[in-house]
């Protein structure tokens, strides 16, 4: 009943070409299982219609593409899986996973380059074990930020050689059919993105540019075709990843606003209008002949020139700006703007710009709010300058977009090959032409290509419900540093979207199904703001009907039938005080002398540190709780798998939680247990599940449990708290409790769990 019901719901709501549907059902109810069934049942129709299915989740290790593969394998459709399904990892992870295994296939014109040799050297170094963490981090950063991109650019340069490959189809054909290039598809599977129907990827990968090598990089949201279907697993937890990306992007792409404007003004003032930019394309002539009243390109340039000159003269921007006064004795001073200004100063003060014509400088000062400019005290409110600069740069950005469209069509007109000049290249060409700084070009180009405005004027017709979601906010920072002591920089940081506005944009292009047990929780901290999504999407926000909710409730009750016959044994391990932890450990070892010895050794190593996380009381308590859980595991032979969830993983020689000490004390308890049925070495019985080599360790763990081995699993909330399934095949010598009348499953759950008190509060 449950499987059929969820299948019917998916069939109903996934028919829509766009919108948002939240599939909120309890954990273990089969949401992901049924979604994979839906994909398997419908992928062929999507392929025939040229539509795509995306499966997105927060952690790539939770992507169930291998489970989908089993469905294909079961029907001997391995070729279909290879043809239609793709898992996209980051470029650097693809390199790490594939390069060293295909070295013999790569032509010498690549393997003999210094870029390749350096990359291979670092990849081999990264695979070495027992390297210091700082060195491992350095190696991985260098591979990601320098070596992999440099090697990839070598490949892209050859693939974009017009003498060899006139267009994208020819590049793809070579990678698929020509042995000289087939290694590229193995190394970078993302080259086949457009040819695949079902795509698995993390949310982090979904929101950044996809680099296919055979065409310019692009954002998935820009390439979404109407009718595409996007499943977002662990829906609510993806908000934080998108938010972090927005914050990191905003901080990275800060702009020195005044300097940026002055550079554009100066270039316009001395530039002669080039004919290859001002010439009108056939596209421009056609578009401007209708209702659109576009300025000709040469008139647009003159308008920029006039507007910039007016602002330049009005604010005396031939002079540098410099902060002055006691209020500016800090390194940074902030002015927030969400279509109203908020100054991080005394509320009775305002920031003003005072022109010093004798000293040839513009002083940034503060004065009381009730003071006005006069003949004896002339100044302008700095907000006036910022608004005019922002308005001009908005106009400049839109004009660049318009000129780039015209330039792109000029390049395309009369071309003999099929490949058109990319709009992104046209935008970057125009920005370079106007002497925009290299560090600002990527920011502006990305925004222009995406149709977003970097410098916003006051928007019209904002929805009444939380306009912040649609517009974000910006802030201006007056920065003083020793290396530019003679002037201050007015930097602008723009956070022009939110996770909610990003999601709404996706939902207006494709059908999004959010999957999570808590997808409908109305919390704008732990979830997307559901009320805002409803308001923005209107009829595109789909909700379960009452009869569907009732049917799901019945199915849930049926699936949990028999749970009331089970007893969950719960006990609390104390440890609020040092004395309480000692008492607990004395019960574990049944020997006060051993407890005193453990405490004495720890105290000698730690000393008398006052901060809580490093105090002897706190660290001794950690060991006491873990060893209490271990003792329970030893005493209960029917406990095959015990999950010990901590806030911090133990590591060898870590003074805060030493894995060697845990193993030493645990072995003492195991050796003293005469009734134990454990024959494996202690290092095999205690399993550490960390993010490093997680998949390999998890696979080995589940195999051991399925073979009847008992295992004590230590992990953290961050590692296994996001949708990880630790069920294992039922060993032959075990008969688990069957709680209801459903068909018996071949899998069983972990038997026991210890939950450390969470110190990093999770809003979910």
BANU-53600 format. One record per residue (C-alpha): x, y, z; residue in one letter. Coordinates in steps of 0.001 Angstrom, whole numbers, padded with zeros to 6 digits, always signed. Layout:
<sites>
XYZA;...
</sites>
This chain:
<sites>
+000000+000000+000000X;+002729+002482+001026X;+004839+001946-002092X;+001882+002235-004429X;+000613+005365-002675X;+003938+007258-002863X;+004297+006185-006487X;+000864+007644-007302X;+001748+010905-005531X;+004973+011252-007501X;+003185+010497-010776X;+000644+013217-009977X;+002931+016066-008924X;+005924+015403-011155X;+003775+015994-014242X;+003970+019751-013754X;+006670+021439-015907X;+007556+023847-013089X;+006864+024515-009425X;+007663+023154-005965X;+006260+020109-004203X;+007441+019144-000722X;+007357+015402-000069X;+007502+015472+003709X;+007294+011990+005200X;+008847+010276+008235X;+012363+008867+008114X;+012338+005292+006867X;+009056+005716+004982X;+010663+004964+001636X;+010838+008437+000095X;+014198+007977-001637X;+013409+004373-002599X;+010221+005432-004370X;+011890+008399-006045X;+014475+006023-007549X;+011644+003774-008734X;+010038+006803-010371X;+013298+007733-012106X;+013811+004184-013348X;+010245+003978-014633X;+010307+007362-016411X;+013907+008041-017551X;+013191+006757-021071X;+010277+009174-021592X;+012380+012062-020299X;+015198+011111-022692X;+012838+011009-025673X;+011497+014456-024735X;+014959+015974-024214X;+014228+016636-020512X;+016530+015993-017576X;+016097+014560-014095X;+018414+015863-011381X;+018878+014187-008006X;+020507+016635-005601X;+021410+016297-001936X;+023635+018019+000596X;+026374+015393+000822X;+027614+013597-002269X;+028161+010424-000225X;+024365+010290+000203X;+023665+010296-003542X;+021943+006965-004319X;+023155+006568-007898X;+024502+003103-007117X;+021053+002053-005872X;+019603+003196-009191X;+022314+001251-010999X;+021157-001941-009260X;+017712-001520-010835X;+019302-001326-014279X;+021596-004272-013525X;+018644-006354-012356X;+017051-006035-015807X;+020355-006403-017705X;+020226-002772-018799X;+023810-001843-017995X;+024224-000144-021386X;+021132+001986-020721X;+022538+003089-017373X;+025841+004072-018967X;+024023+005937-021736X;+021605+007945-019586X;+022969+008315-016026X;+025815+010517-014797X;+027306+011301-011408X;+029031+014701-011486X;+031776+015289-008963X;+034014+018343-008668X;+036816+018569-011217X;+039468+018152-008558X;+037809+015016-007152X;+037449+013602-010667X;+041187+014135-011188X;+042043+012513-007855X;+039860+009509-008601X;+040846+008884-012217X;+044138+010389-013372X;+046697+007965-011914X;+044778+004955-013231X;+044777+006147-016872X;+048296+007583-017205X;+049144+005128-020003X;+046227+006398-022107X;+047243+010076-022039X;+049287+011290-025049X;+052881+012413-024513X;+052079+015976-025586X;+050310+016198-022210X;+052351+013884-019983X;+055588+015674-020880X;+054281+019114-019876X;+055408+020661-016572X;+051729+021130-015622X;+051060+017394-015859X;+054253+016340-014089X;+053614+018697-011179X;+049994+017547-010890X;+050966+013857-010813X;+053642+014530-008197X;+051143+016166-005878X;+048449+013537-006527X;+050849+010797-005469X;+051836+012821-002431X;+048174+013245-001481X;+047711+009461-001469X;+050441+008887+001117X;+049199+008017+004562X;+050385+009389+007899X;+051332+012772+006480X;+050960+015749+008850X;+047524+017331+008494X;+048970+020737+007602X;+050910+019188+004739X;+047877+017246+003496X;+045800+020440+003524X;+048512+022324+001636X;+048781+019582-001004X;+045016+019446-001544X;+044722+023242-001754X;+047487+023406-004350X;+045877+020674-006452X;+042482+022367-006289X;+043460+025994-006774X;+046451+025704-009126X;+047468+022350-010575X;+044137+020886-011708X;+042886+024167-013310X;+046213+024622-015131X;+046108+021097-016553X;+042419+021464-017480X;+043194+024676-019377X;+045709+022738-021510X;+042953+020333-022538X;+040445+023141-023148X;+042942+025000-025317X;+043293+022028-027663X;+039571+021256-027714X;+038809+024855-028700X;+041333+024899-031530X;+039150+025830-034499X;+041494+024055-036896X;+040785+020744-035178X;+037269+021168-033826X;+034832+023646-035317X;+032100+023133-032732X;+030979+021285-029606X;+029511+018193-031405X;+032873+017543-033055X;+034655+017772-029689X;+032231+015320-028114X;+032525+012932-031042X;+036305+012922-030714X;+036120+012235-026961X;+033709+009330-027537X;+035253+007754-030636X;+038887+008849-031015X;+041339+006898-028826X;+043564+009962-028723X;+040870+011845-026776X;+038790+009151-025036X;+040821+009519-021845X;+039316+013004-021402X;+035842+011493-020912X;+037214+009085-018306X;+039068+011850-016511X;+036259+014433-016670X;+032861+012653-016959X;+031129+016067-016865X;+031966+016503-020574X;+028905+014319-021251X;+026493+016385-019132X;+024292+017475-022040X;+023992+013924-023370X;+022772+012395-020108X;+019189+012251-018853X;+019607+011510-015142X;+022219+013497-013238X;+023300+012969-009617X;+025236+015750-007897X;+025613+017538-004566X;+023851+020838-003907X;+027274+022483-003716X;+028022+021340-007261X;+024535+022285-008462X;+024901+025952-007456X;+028373+026551-008942X;+029508+026503-012544X;+029689+023196-014379X;+032909+022887-016365X;+032428+020514-019307X;+035634+021462-021213X;+033757+021281-024544X;+031933+024607-024019X;+032126+027633-021707X;+031349+026843-018046X;+027767+027511-017035X;+025430+027461-014059X;+022812+024726-014091X;+020086+027263-013314X;+020921+029039-016595X;+020687+025854-018677X;+017549+024387-017138X;+014938+023525-019738X;+011280+023873-018860X;+009993+020464-017911X;+013170+019382-016150X;+012633+017589-012851X;+014798+018197-009781X;+014628+015997-006674X;+016294+017666-003669X;+016898+015117-000914X;+017298+016346+002687X;+015613+019477+001337X;+015785+021736+004394X;+019470+021049+005072X;+020469+022322+001603X;+019590+025901+002581X;+022730+026296+004674X;+024998+025205+001802X;+023421+027742-000560X;+023634+030452+002111X;+027321+029777+002730X;+027990+029983-001010X;+026208+033366-001201X;+028203+034693+001767X;+031558+033436+000443X;+030821+034856-002998X;+029834+038248-001557X;+032969+038491+000565X;+035204+037353-002286X;+033708+039787-004796X;+033924+043030-002822X;+034460+046102-004996X;+036238+049387-004304X;+033250+051419-005413X;+034762+054910-005809X;+037948+053644-007479X;+035887+051477-009822X;+033768+054428-010906X;+036769+056748-011330X;+038559+054182-013524X;+035516+053910-015819X;+035122+057705-015935X;+038774+058263-016809X;+038709+055645-019546X;+035515+057065-021085X;+036947+060574-020979X;+039950+059744-023170X;+038570+056846-025236X;+037688+057229-028898X;+034646+055140-029729X;+035796+052000-031592X;+033792+051039-034677X;+033826+047319-033877X;+031745+048085-030769X;+029497+050883-032038X;+028583+049182-035328X;+024947+048061-035374X;+024333+044357-035909X;+021439+042957-037925X;+020016+041746-034619X;+020105+045309-033232X;+018408+046744-036326X;+015640+044156-036083X;+015084+044475-032321X;+015166+048286-032266X;+012693+048595-035141X;+009876+047378-032921X;+008553+048727-029636X;+011986+048815-028032X;+013522+052281-028158X;+017171+051456-027765X;+019931+054003-027913X;+022366+053316-030747X;+025682+051996-029372X;+027572+055217-030067X;+024900+057292-028280X;+025012+054920-025309X;+028748+055500-024942X;+028227+059252-025060X;+025474+059002-022426X;+027847+057077-020139X;+030466+059728-020715X;+028096+062597-019838X;+026639+060916-016729X;+030040+059949-015360X;+031436+063442-015928X;+028517+065023-014031X;+029032+062755-011005X;+032813+063178-011138X;+032560+066969-011036X;+029721+067112-008498X;+031693+065196-005863X;+035216+066377-006800X;+036316+062806-007397X;+039585+063949-008911X;+040585+064037-005221X;+041050+060905-003148X;+038798+060159-000173X;+040229+059886+003343X;+038496+059279+006671X;+038981+061847+009420X;+037915+062239+013039X;+037793+060132+016175X;+034807+058140+014921X;+037044+056652+012228X;+039858+055462+014425X;+038861+051848+013785X;+040048+049827+010816X;+036557+049489+009317X;+033321+051438+009529X;+030129+050044+008065X;+027061+051435+006325X;+024372+048828+005667X;+021847+049212+002853X;+018681+047249+002129X;+017068+050213+000357X;+017463+052075+003624X;+020831+052996+005132X;+021970+051843+008577X;+025223+053295+009886X;+027227+051353+012456X;+028040+054526+014338X;+026404+056601+017035X;+022715+056756+016077X;+022852+060545+016331X;+025621+060805+013745X;+025757+060700+009954X;+028674+060215+007558X;+029458+063150+005289X;+031929+064003+002526X;+033768+067323+002870X;+035717+068638-000135X;+039059+070213+000809X;+040000+072096-002363X;+043183+073487-000856X;+044403+070133+000393X;+043084+068313-002733X;+041285+065677-000687X;+037726+064605+000168X;+037426+064104+003913X;+035034+061437+005174X;+033753+062742+008485X;+030833+062418+010849X;+028516+065087+012161X;+025273+065303+014096X;+022157+064325+012192X;+020512+067721+012740X;+023374+069701+011164X;+022779+070839+007576X;+025230+071952+004936X;+025720+075737+004827X;+027994+078372+003322X;+030316+078066+006319X;+030072+074304+006596X;+029730+072626+003210X;+029422+068892+002920X;+027333+066202+001244X;+025813+063177+002868X;+027876+060184+001756X;+024639+058332+001070X;+024004+060716-001826X;+027354+059795-003395X;+026788+056053-002906X;+023304+056186-004449X;+024509+058082-007517X;+027501+055775-008001X;+025271+052722-007633X;+022715+054102-010086X;+025386+054905-012674X;+027021+051498-012331X;+023631+049800-012691X;+023170+051729-015940X;+026714+050831-016992X;+026151+047151-016286X;+022906+047039-018256X;+024600+048909-021081X;+027459+046395-021144X;+024863+043628-021443X;+023235+045448-024366X;+026541+046165-026133X;+027662+042573-025565X;+024514+041236-027221X;+025163+043495-030189X;+028847+042498-030321X;+028014+038792-030064X;+025664+039065-033056X;+028248+041023-035023X;+030673+038125-034441X;+028082+035491-035367X;+026812+037129-038554X;+028381+035537-041593X;+030163+032751-039654X;+030580+029552-041617X;+030930+027173-038650X;+027994+026235-036452X;+029464+027325-033125X;+028272+030754-032050X;+030336+033288-030127X;+029499+032855-026435X;+027674+035730-024748X;+029977+035368-021742X;+033023+035941-023956X;+031374+039018-025449X;+030697+040410-021967X;+034261+039821-020793X;+035644+041345-023992X;+033646+044537-023440X;+034626+044752-019764X;+038291+044388-020699X;+037812+047075-023328X;+036637+049523-020660X;+039652+048736-018468X;+037656+047023-015747X;+040053+045490-013230X;+040649+041752-013689X;+039463+041015-010155X;+036062+042601-010937X;+035516+041111-014400X;+034417+037637-013277X;+031926+039110-010799X;+030371+041474-013341X;+030420+038931-016166X;+028685+036292-014058X;+026006+038769-012981X;+025413+040106-016494X;+025185+036626-018025X;+022732+035595-015294X;+020698+038768-015845X;+021325+039992-012313X;+022082+043566-011265X;+025112+044141-009070X;+024355+047743-008141X;+020647+047980-007456X;+018449+051036-007615X;+015268+050999-005544X;+013099+048149-006874X;+009436+048516-007666X;+006540+046230-006760X;+008345+044206-004111X;+006129+041639-002465X;+004883+042686+000928X;+006157+039473+002462X;+009855+039835+003296X;+011271+041847+000371X;+014678+041042+001833X;+014418+037559+000303X;+014189+038997-003195X;+016754+041771-002919X;+019274+040711-000293X;+021338+043547+001090X;+024639+045327+000636X;+026974+047172+002916X;+029631+049763+002376X;+032809+049623+004373X;+035190+052556+004854X;+038566+050805+005067X;+041823+052269+006367X;+045090+050349+006216X;+048758+051118+006609X;+049487+050209+002988X;+047065+052898+001730X;+047462+055342+004584X;+046972+058455+002411X;+043481+057391+001323X;+040490+055358+002445X;+038748+052763+000316X;+034963+052650+000167X;+034234+048989-000453X;+030864+047552-001364X;+029879+043992-000503X;+026735+042762-002216X;+024637+039800-001107X;+022078+040121-003842X;+020115+036938-003359X;+019037+034515-000665X;+018551+030744-000659X;+014815+031403-000967X;+015126+033616-004058X;+017557+031113-005606X;+015051+028295-005051X;+012145+030342-006427X;+014174+031053-009582X;+014792+027324-010051X;+011124+026461-009433X;+010000+028887-012149X;+012117+026990-014678X;+011727+023397-013550X;+009679+021136-011279X;+011350+020764-007887X;+010445+018008-005427X;+011824+018589-001938X;+012312+015360+000010X;+012751+015421+003775X;+011041+014327+006969X;+011083+018003+008019X;+010555+019708+004641X;+007359+021459+005766X;+008622+022818+009077X;+007836+026529+009142X;+011184+027887+010295X;+013223+030356+008279X;+016313+029374+010299X;+016256+025598+010005X;+014412+025547+006698X;+013537+027686+003712X;+010840+030220+004574X;+007780+028236+003509X;+005435+031224+003709X;+007663+033224+001371X;+007862+030304-001074X;+004078+030003-001106X;+003663+033740-001650X;+006213+033884-004475X;+005198+030729-006320X;+001419+031011-005813X;-000202+028280-007925X;+003214+026734-008560X;+003481+025727-004894X;+001870+022296-004646X;+000603+020721-001439X;-000828+017312-000645X;-004609+017119-000677X;-006502+016090+002465X;-007347+012661+001071X;-003675+012057+000223X;-002631+013092+003729X;-005205+010710+005238X;-003991+007846+003049X;-000380+008511+004011X;-001342+008569+007677X;-002969+005159+007291X;+000067+003831+005468X;+002360+005140+008206X;+000291+003531+010950X;+000364+000264+009029X;+004140+000482+008566X;+004681+001069+012304X;+002217-001606+013386X;+003774-003623+016185X;+006103-000922+017433X;+004081-000728+020632X;+005226-004270+021418X;+008844-003180+021479X;+010720-001839+024475X;+013534+000634+024015X;+015899+000555+026956X;+017207+004025+027704X;+019562+005119+030443X;+021420+008313+031229X;+025184+008389+031666X;+025905+011154+034129X;+029040+013204+034195X;+028248+016770+035156X;+031001+016697+037746X;+034410+015073+038033X;+033220+013015+040981X;+030228+011690+039038X;+032476+010665+036134X;+034802+008841+038555X;+031877+006948+040077X;+030694+005899+036598X;+034140+004657+035648X;+034557+002769+038933X;+031391+000843+038059X;+032868+000034+034646X;+036256-001229+035894X;+035126-002333+039349X;+038484-001053+040533X;+039055+002387+042029X;+042835+002119+041604X;+042511+001813+037791X;+040249+004870+037688X;+042725+006888+039768X;+045541+005771+037480X;+043609+006893+034351X;+042792+010223+036004X;+046364+010762+037175X;+047853+010160+033720X;+045365+012502+032064X;+045937+015217+034650X;+049685+014972+034183X;+049354+015385+030392X;+046675+018086+030427X;+047674+020149+033430X;+045330+022659+035040X;+043823+024363+031998X;+040969+026669+032842X;+039025+026709+029547X;+036177+024238+029699X;+036942+022202+026545X;+040490+021490+027707X;+039875+021030+031428X;+040660+017716+033129X;+037038+017499+034290X;+035663+017763+030750X;+038186+015454+029061X;+038058+012801+031794X;+034257+012875+031489X;+034538+012113+027767X;+036548+008956+028409X;+034192+007900+031200X;+031120+008127+028941X;+032711+006307+025988X;+034019+003495+028192X;+030631+003172+029913X;+029044+002687+026483X;+031777+000162+025587X;+031099-001796+028764X;+027399-002026+027858X;+028394-003331+024418X;+030611-006017+026000X;+028001-007129+028533X;+025158-007505+026018X;+026134-010196+023550X;+022986-009677+021476X;+024198-006164+020676X;+025892-006694+017328X;+026313-003071+016270X;+026691-000202+018756X;+026847+003357+017399X;+028647+005818+019672X;+027823+009324+018380X;+030137+012057+019655X;+030716+015746+019011X;+034410+015106+018343X;+036195+012177+016790X;+039057+010630+018759X;+042422+010801+017016X;+045782+009304+017801X;+047843+011461+020191X;+045046+014046+020407X;+045230+015521+023951X;+041488+016274+023918X;+040461+012719+022957X;+043200+010188+022262X;+042151+007138+020228X;+045148+005169+021504X;+043970+005629+025092X;+040408+004557+024235X;+041717+001393+022570X;+044076+000698+025497X;+041355+000994+028153X;+038787-000833+025995X;+041233-003714+025491X;+041773-003981+029245X;+038011-004384+029710X;+037775-006904+026861X;+040663-008982+028205X;+039028-009126+031649X;+035677-010291+030187X;+035791-014079+030505X;+032364-014552+028891X;+033058-012507+025781X;+032212-013877+022345X;+034500-011368+020598X;+037528-012985+018971X;+038631-010170+016632X;+041458-007791+017403X;+040370-004701+019335X;+041447-002445+016448X;+038911-004234+014226X;+036108-004223+016782X;+036310-000458+017354X;+035526+001256+014050X;+036072+004973+013459X;+033710+006400+010844X;+035068+009752+009667X;+034541+011825+006551X;+037939+010651+005287X;+037567+007326+003445X;+033975+007182+004684X;+032594+005048+001849X;+035365+002461+002109X;+035127+002179+005896X;+031325+002022+005788X;+031381-000779+003206X;+033832-002822+005285X;+031801-002186+008452X;+028516-003350+006931X;+030171-006450+005476X;+031652-007336+008878X;+028275-006898+010598X;+026572-009002+007911X;+029127-011764+008586X;+028188-011877+012258X;+031043-009731+013566X;+030305-007442+016514X;+031346-003827+016022X;+031542-000709+018222X;+031235+002274+015866X;+032516+005704+016874X;+031440+008645+014738X;+030118+012208+014952X;+026793+013915+014314X;+028312+015778+011364X;+029492+012550+009712X;+026447+010283+009967X;+023742+012770+010897X;+022666+013636+007344X;+020686+010741+005976X;+023279+007957+006341X;+021871+004445+006353X;+023804+001949+008497X;+021476-001019+008021X;+023263-004291+007368X;+022282-007700+006012X;+020988-010025+008707X;+023694-012574+009637X;+022743-016245+009322X;+022984-016914+013075X;+020663-014052+014077X;+016868-013955+014236X;+015751-010316+014604X;+012373-009399+016064X;+009691-009142+013361X;+007246-006491+014534X;+004404-006634+011990X;+002766-008579+009179X;+004852-007110+006369X;+007263-009246+004377X;+010489-009821+006240X;+013363-007604+005160X;+016882-008943+004653X;+018358-005960+006523X;+018449-005020+010191X;+019403-001895+012142X;+022169-001046+014566X;+021142-002471+017965X;+022216+000283+020335X;+023314+003887+020302X;+025049+006336+022626X;+024225+010018+022042X;+026687+012580+023289X;+025065+015860+024319X;+025246+018013+021146X;+027450+021052+021606X;+026912+022394+018079X;+023183+023076+018107X;+021481+021940+014923X;+018401+023920+013936X;+016922+020845+012302X;
</sites>
